[in-house]
C-alpha cells in the first residue's frame, strides 16, 4: 500500500512524454498532467487509509494490498471488490476511465491462469504470475495499449505499406525480443507506472510478428509517448472547468524505437491464438469489463444527479414532460447498475477458483454503452437549454464587483444565488460542451471497441440456444393440418 506522494515520486523517472513539440521534463509538475496525477494520488491515499476498508492480506504475497487488485475467490470477494471499486470511482465520479483499478483486473486474471501462457518454445506462465505479484505487492498503476494505429481498417498490419507500423518483433536475442512500431490508445500512460502492450483486434496468421504481449515501465529507453491535446492547461479554474481541471487522463500514441523487452516481461510472443487466449480463456476480459461497467454506473449516477439538480434550480422538476426525461435517465442508470449486479449474482468459479462475473448480463449492458451515453448527454443538453450559454466568460467576471452586480441580478434563480447557479451550469458545460466533454462522449462510445464489436460480445455470450429451442418446439406443435 503506497501513499499518493510515493506514487507521484515514482513518476519522476525521465519518461519520454511529448506534447506541443516539446519533451516534458516532469509530468508531476507539467500543467497538462499534474492535475490528473494529483487525482490519482488521491486514490492511493484513500486506499492506504485503513479507515476506508480497502486493505486486505493478499494470499499471493502474504502482505497488505488493495482489495481492488485482488483475485475474487468467492462470491463475497466479488462483492467486496465491487464495493471497493465504487469507493474509488466515486472519488472522481467515474470521470477517470482507465485508472489503476481498470487493467489490474486483466492482470489478476492473467496471474491466476498461467496455463494460458504456457506454450512452446517458451513458457511464459511464470511471467504472468510474477507480473500480477509485482502489481499487487507494489500497488502499481498499469494501463494498456491494445489497438494498432488507425492506418487502415480494411486490412491488418501485414497488409500496410511500410514495415512495422504496428508494434512488432524485429529481432530476438538471449535477453529478449526487440520491438518496433506504434500502438494506441494509451489512456493514462503519461501518469502510470507500466504499460501493457498487446493487440485485442483480431489478427490473421500473416500478422504473427505483431501478435505479442508484454509490460514495460514507462521510462524504458526507446519508448516515446505522443499525447493528444491536453485539456487541463486550458481550464482557467476549477470553478470554470471543474472536470477538465482535475480528470483529464490524456490519451497517447506509443512509439517503440527498437525497444528491448526482456524475456521475463513477455507474456505472448508472435502467437496469434495466444492473444485471444490471454483475454478470454483467463476471464480477464469479463473481469476487466465488469470493473468498467461499475465505473460507468457511478458516472451515470453522477449525471442523473446533475440533471436532477438543473431541473430543480430551473424550477421545472414538477413538469410531467421534465419528469419523463428524468425518468428516462433514471431508467438508463438503473439498467446498467442492474446488469452489474446481475453479472455478480450469476457469477461462477472457474477451474482455477477465480469467480467470473456472468458474461451474459455484463456484455448485454456493454453492447448498448455506445447508445446509452450519447442519449444521457442529449437529455442533459435538453434540460439545461440555454443556461449553459448564459454564463460569464470566467471566474474573473464573478470577482469583479461591477460585473458581479449584474450577474447577481440577472443570472440567478429563486433561492439560488448567481455564484451557485453559474457554478452548476459551468459543470454542465464541462460535461456537454467542452473539449473534455466531447472527448468523453467519443471515449464512452468506443470504450469496448466499435459498437459492432461490443454487440458481438453480447451476441456470443447471450446463449441463444435455449430460446431458439423454445421457438422451434412451439413451431413443431402445430401445422397446416391442425385445427382451423
C-alpha positions in Angstrom: 0.0 0.0 0.0 1.8 3.1 -1.2 0.8 6.7 -0.5 0.0 9.4 -3.0 3.3 11.0 -2.5 5.1 7.8 -3.2 3.1 7.3 -6.4 4.0 10.9 -7.5 7.7 10.4 -6.8 7.7 7.2 -9.0 6.6 9.3 -12.0 9.8 11.4 -11.9 11.7 8.8 -13.9 12.7 10.5 -17.1 9.9 9.1 -19.2 9.8 10.4 -22.8 6.5 12.3 -23.0 5.9 14.8 -25.8 3.3 17.4 -26.1 3.1 20.6 -28.3 6.5 19.8 -29.8 8.4 19.6 -26.5 9.6 16.8 -24.2 8.0 17.1 -20.8 10.6 17.2 -18.0 8.4 16.2 -15.2 4.8 15.1 -15.6 4.0 15.7 -11.9 4.6 19.5 -12.4 3.5 20.0 -16.0 0.1 21.7 -16.3 -1.2 19.1 -18.7 -0.6 16.1 -16.4 -0.1 17.4 -12.8 -3.9 17.7 -12.2 -4.8 14.1 -13.1 -1.6 12.8 -11.3 -2.9 14.6 -8.2 -6.3 12.9 -8.6 -4.7 9.5 -8.9 -2.5 10.3 -5.9 -5.7 10.9 -4.0 -6.9 7.4 -4.9 -3.8 5.9 -3.4 -4.2 7.9 -0.2 -7.8 6.8 0.0 -6.8 3.1 -0.3 -3.8 3.4 2.1 -6.0 4.7 4.9 -7.3 1.7 6.9 -10.4 3.6 7.8 -11.6 3.2 4.2 -11.7 -0.6 4.3 -9.7 -1.2 1.1 -6.8 -3.1 2.6 -6.7 -6.9 2.8 -3.9 -9.5 3.1 -3.1 -10.9 -0.3 -2.6 -14.7 -0.2 -0.2 -14.4 -3.2 2.3 -12.3 -1.2 1.2 -12.5 2.4 1.3 -8.7 2.6 -1.3 -6.0 2.7 -2.7 -5.0 -0.6 -5.6 -3.1 -2.2 -8.8 -5.1 -2.5 -9.4 -3.7 -5.9 -6.2 -5.5 -7.0 -7.4 -8.9 -5.6 -8.4 -12.1 -7.4 -12.1 -12.8 -6.4 -12.2 -16.4 -5.0 -15.7 -16.3 -3.6 -19.0 -14.5 -4.1 -18.2 -12.4 -1.1 -14.8 -11.5 -2.6 -16.6 -10.3 -5.7 -19.0 -8.2 -3.7 -16.2 -6.6 -1.6 -14.2 -5.9 -4.8 -17.2 -4.2 -6.4 -17.8 -2.1 -3.3 -14.1 -1.1 -3.3 -14.2 -0.1 -7.0 -17.3 2.0 -6.3 -15.4 3.9 -3.5 -12.6 4.7 -5.9 -14.9 5.6 -8.7 -16.9 8.0 -6.5 -13.7 9.9 -5.7 -13.7 11.1 -9.3 -17.4 10.3 -10.1 -16.4 7.9 -12.9 -14.6 10.5 -14.9 -11.3 8.7 -14.8 -11.9 5.7 -17.2 -8.5 4.0 -17.2 -7.3 4.5 -13.7 -5.2 2.0 -11.6 -8.4 0.0 -10.9 -9.0 -1.0 -14.6 -6.4 -3.1 -16.2 -5.3 -4.7 -12.9 -8.4 -6.8 -13.3 -7.0 -8.3 -16.5 -3.6 -8.8 -14.9 -5.2 -10.5 -11.9 -6.9 -12.9 -14.2 -3.6 -13.5 -16.1 -1.8 -14.3 -12.9 -4.5 -16.7 -11.9 -4.3 -18.6 -15.2 -0.7 -19.2 -16.0 -1.6 -22.2 -18.2 -3.0 -19.7 -20.8 0.6 -18.5 -21.4 2.2 -21.9 -21.5 3.4 -22.9 -25.0 6.4 -23.9 -26.9 9.2 -23.0 -27.3 9.0 -20.7 -24.2 6.7 -21.0 -21.2 5.5 -17.5 -20.1 3.2 -18.7 -17.4 5.6 -17.8 -14.6 5.9 -14.3 -16.2 2.1 -13.8 -15.9 2.2 -14.9 -12.2 5.2 -12.6 -11.5 3.6 -9.6 -13.3 0.5 -9.9 -11.1 2.6 -10.3 -7.9 4.6 -7.2 -8.8 1.4 -5.1 -9.4 -0.2 -6.4 -6.2 2.9 -6.0 -4.0 3.9 -2.5 -5.2 0.4 -1.1 -5.9 1.4 -0.2 -9.4 -0.7 1.6 -11.9 -0.6 -0.3 -15.1 -2.6 0.9 -18.2 -2.7 -0.6 -21.7 -2.3 0.0 -25.4 -4.3 -2.7 -27.2 -5.2 -1.1 -30.5 -3.0 -0.8 -33.6 -2.6 2.7 -35.2 -5.6 3.6 -37.3 -3.7 3.3 -40.6 -6.2 1.2 -42.5 -9.3 -0.5 -41.0 -9.7 -2.6 -44.2 -6.6 -4.7 -43.6 -4.4 -5.8 -40.7 -0.8 -4.8 -40.2 0.8 -7.2 -42.6 -1.0 -5.5 -45.5 0.0 -2.0 -44.7 2.6 0.0 -46.7 5.8 0.4 -44.7 7.4 -2.0 -42.3 6.4 -2.2 -38.6 3.7 0.5 -38.4 2.0 -1.6 -35.7 4.4 -2.6 -33.0 6.0 -6.0 -33.8 9.1 -8.1 -33.2 12.1 -7.2 -35.4 14.6 -9.4 -33.6 15.3 -11.6 -30.7 18.3 -12.5 -28.6 19.3 -14.1 -25.4 17.9 -11.1 -23.4 14.5 -10.8 -25.0 12.6 -9.6 -28.1 13.2 -6.2 -29.8 10.1 -4.4 -30.9 9.5 -1.6 -33.3 6.4 0.4 -34.3 3.5 2.1 -32.6 0.3 1.3 -30.7 -2.7 3.2 -29.4 -4.7 4.2 -27.4 -2.6 4.6 -24.2 -5.1 6.4 -22.0 -3.4 7.5 -18.7 0.0 6.2 -19.8 1.7 9.6 -19.0 0.9 9.1 -15.3 1.0 5.3 -15.0 3.9 3.1 -13.8 3.8 0.5 -16.5 2.2 0.0 -19.9 0.8 -3.4 -21.0 1.1 -3.7 -24.8 -0.9 -6.2 -26.8 -3.5 -6.4 -29.5 -7.2 -7.1 -29.0 -8.0 -6.6 -32.6 -8.3 -10.0 -34.4 -5.2 -10.7 -36.4 -4.5 -13.1 -39.3 -1.8 -15.8 -39.4 0.2 -13.4 -41.6 0.3 -11.0 -38.7 2.4 -13.3 -36.5 5.2 -10.8 -35.8 2.6 -8.3 -34.4 1.0 -10.9 -32.0 2.8 -10.0 -28.8 2.0 -9.1 -25.2 4.4 -7.5 -22.7 4.6 -5.0 -19.9 7.3 -2.3 -19.6 8.0 0.7 -17.3 7.1 4.0 -19.0 10.7 5.1 -18.5 12.0 2.3 -20.8 14.7 3.5 -23.2 13.4 3.9 -26.8 9.7 4.2 -25.7 8.0 7.5 -26.5 4.6 8.9 -25.8 2.9 11.5 -28.1 -0.1 13.0 -26.4 -3.3 14.3 -27.9 -4.0 17.9 -27.0 -4.5 18.1 -23.2 -7.4 20.0 -21.8 -6.2 20.8 -18.3 -4.0 23.7 -19.4 -7.0 25.4 -21.0 -9.1 25.0 -17.8 -8.8 28.5 -16.4 -10.0 27.5 -12.9 -11.8 24.7 -11.1 -14.8 27.0 -11.0 -14.9 27.4 -14.8 -13.9 23.8 -15.7 -14.4 21.6 -12.7 -13.9 18.3 -14.6 -11.3 19.3 -17.2 -9.1 20.8 -14.5 -9.0 17.6 -12.5 -9.6 14.4 -14.5 -8.1 14.8 -18.0 -6.4 11.4 -18.4 -4.6 12.2 -21.6 -4.5 9.6 -24.4 -1.2 8.9 -26.1 0.3 7.2 -29.1 3.2 4.9 -28.1 6.2 4.7 -30.4 8.8 1.9 -29.9 12.3 2.6 -31.5 13.8 -0.9 -31.3 13.0 -1.4 -27.7 14.3 -4.4 -25.9 11.7 -6.3 -24.0 13.3 -8.7 -21.5 12.1 -12.3 -21.7 10.8 -12.1 -18.2 8.4 -9.3 -19.2 6.9 -11.2 -22.2 3.6 -13.0 -22.0 2.8 -13.7 -25.7 5.5 -13.9 -28.3 4.4 -14.0 -32.0 1.3 -16.1 -31.3 -2.0 -15.0 -32.8 -4.0 -17.6 -31.0 -2.3 -16.7 -27.7 -3.6 -13.1 -27.9 -7.2 -14.4 -27.8 -6.4 -16.9 -25.0 -5.0 -14.3 -22.7 -8.1 -12.2 -22.8 -10.9 -14.8 -23.0 -9.6 -18.1 -21.6 -8.3 -16.4 -18.4 -11.5 -14.5 -17.7 -9.5 -11.2 -17.9 -11.9 -9.6 -20.4 -15.0 -10.3 -18.4 -13.4 -9.3 -15.1 -11.9 -6.1 -16.5 -15.0 -5.0 -18.2 -17.0 -5.7 -15.1 -14.9 -3.0 -13.4 -15.5 -0.8 -16.4 -19.3 -1.1 -16.0 -19.1 -0.4 -12.3 -17.2 2.8 -13.1 -19.7 3.6 -15.9 -22.6 3.1 -13.4 -21.0 5.6 -11.0 -20.6 8.1 -13.8 -24.2 7.7 -15.0 -25.4 8.2 -11.4 -23.5 11.5 -11.2 -25.1 12.6 -14.5 -28.5 11.7 -13.2 -27.9 13.8 -10.1 -26.7 16.7 -12.2 -29.8 16.6 -14.4 -32.0 16.5 -11.3 -30.1 19.5 -9.8 -30.5 21.5 -13.0 -34.3 21.0 -13.2 -34.7 21.9 -9.5 -32.7 25.1 -9.9 -34.7 26.0 -13.0 -38.0 25.2 -11.2 -39.2 22.8 -13.8 -38.9 19.5 -12.0 -42.6 19.3 -11.3 -43.5 19.4 -15.0 -44.6 16.0 -16.4 -42.5 16.4 -19.5 -39.4 17.1 -17.5 -40.1 14.2 -15.1 -40.4 12.0 -18.2 -36.8 13.0 -19.2 -35.6 12.4 -15.6 -37.3 9.1 -15.6 -35.6 8.1 -18.8 -32.2 9.0 -17.2 -33.1 7.0 -14.1 -34.1 4.0 -16.3 -30.7 4.1 -18.2 -28.7 4.3 -15.0 -30.8 1.6 -13.3 -30.4 -0.8 -16.3 -26.6 -0.5 -16.2 -26.4 -0.9 -12.5 -28.8 -3.8 -12.6 -26.6 -5.5 -15.2 -23.6 -5.1 -13.0 -25.4 -6.7 -10.0 -26.9 -9.4 -12.2 -23.5 -10.3 -13.5 -22.3 -10.6 -9.9 -25.4 -12.6 -8.9 -24.8 -15.0 -11.8 -21.0 -15.3 -11.2 -19.5 -18.8 -11.0 -16.0 -20.0 -10.2 -13.8 -21.3 -13.0 -11.5 -24.3 -12.8 -8.8 -22.2 -11.1 -11.1 -20.9 -8.4 -11.5 -17.4 -9.8 -15.1 -16.1 -9.7 -16.1 -14.7 -13.1 -19.0 -12.3 -13.4 -21.8 -13.6 -15.6 -20.9 -12.7 -19.2 -24.5 -12.6 -20.5 -25.6 -9.7 -18.2 -22.3 -7.9 -18.4 -21.9 -7.8 -22.2 -25.6 -7.0 -22.5 -25.0 -3.7 -20.9 -21.7 -3.2 -22.7 -23.4 -3.7 -26.0 -25.6 -0.6 -25.5 -23.0 1.7 -24.0 -22.3 3.5 -27.3 -26.0 4.4 -27.5 -26.8 4.9 -23.8 -24.2 7.5 -23.1 -25.0 9.9 -26.0 -28.6 9.6 -25.1 -27.8 10.7 -21.5 -25.8 13.6 -22.8 -28.6 14.6 -25.2 -31.2 14.7 -22.4 -28.9 16.7 -20.1 -28.4 19.2 -23.0 -32.1 19.5 -23.5 -32.8 20.0 -19.8 -30.1 22.6 -19.5 -31.1 24.5 -22.6 -29.6 28.0 -23.0 -28.5 28.0 -19.4 -25.1 26.7 -20.4 -24.6 29.7 -22.7 -25.9 32.5 -20.4 -22.8 32.4 -18.4 -19.9 34.8 -17.6 -16.7 34.1 -19.6 -14.8 33.1 -16.4 -14.5 33.3 -12.7 -12.9 36.8 -13.0 -16.3 38.2 -14.0 -17.6 36.9 -10.7 -14.8 38.5 -8.8 -15.2 41.9 -10.4 -17.7 44.0 -8.3 -19.0 45.8 -11.3 -19.9 42.8 -13.4 -20.8 40.7 -10.3 -23.7 43.1 -9.5 -25.2 42.4 -12.9 -24.8 38.7 -12.7 -26.2 38.7 -9.2 -29.4 40.4 -10.6 -29.8 38.6 -13.9 -28.2 35.2 -13.6 -29.9 33.7 -10.6 -32.9 31.6 -9.7 -35.4 31.6 -6.8 -33.4 30.5 -3.7 -30.2 30.1 -5.7 -27.7 32.9 -5.9 -25.8 33.7 -9.1 -22.5 32.2 -7.8 -24.1 28.8 -7.2 -26.1 28.9 -10.4 -23.1 29.8 -12.6 -21.1 27.1 -10.9 -23.7 24.5 -11.6 -24.0 25.4 -15.3 -20.3 25.6 -15.7 -20.2 22.0 -14.6 -22.9 21.1 -17.1 -21.0 22.8 -19.9 -17.8 20.8 -18.9 -19.9 17.7 -19.4 -21.8 18.5 -22.6 -19.9 21.3 -24.4 -16.2 21.4 -23.5 -13.4 19.6 -25.3 -13.2 17.4 -22.2 -16.9 16.6 -22.5 -16.6 15.9 -26.2 -13.7 13.5 -25.7 -15.7 11.6 -23.0 -18.6 11.1 -25.4 -16.3 9.7 -28.0 -14.5 7.7 -25.4 -17.6 6.1 -23.9 -19.0 5.2 -27.3 -15.8 3.3 -28.2 -14.9 2.1 -24.7 -15.3 -1.6 -25.6 -14.3 -1.1 -29.2 -16.5 -0.2 -32.1 -20.2 -0.7 -31.4 -20.4 -3.8 -33.6 -17.5 -5.3 -31.5 -19.3 -4.6 -28.2 -22.6 -6.1 -29.6 -20.6 -9.0 -30.8 -19.6 -9.8 -27.3 -23.3 -9.7 -26.3 -24.2 -12.0 -29.3 -21.6 -14.6 -28.4 -22.4 -14.7 -24.7 -26.2 -14.4 -24.6 -26.9 -18.1 -25.0 -29.5 -18.2 -27.9 -29.7 -22.0 -28.0 -32.3 -22.4 -25.2 -34.6 -19.7 -26.5 -34.2 -20.9 -30.1 -35.2 -24.4 -28.9 -38.3 -22.9 -27.3 -39.3 -21.3 -30.6 -38.7 -24.5 -32.5 -40.6 -26.6 -30.0 -43.5 -24.2 -30.3 -43.4 -24.2 -34.1 -43.4 -28.0 -34.1 -46.6 -28.1 -32.1 -48.9 -27.2 -35.0 -49.1 -27.2 -38.8 -51.4 -26.8 -41.7 -53.3 -30.0 -40.9 -54.2 -28.8 -37.4 -57.4 -27.2 -36.2 -58.9 -24.4 -38.3 
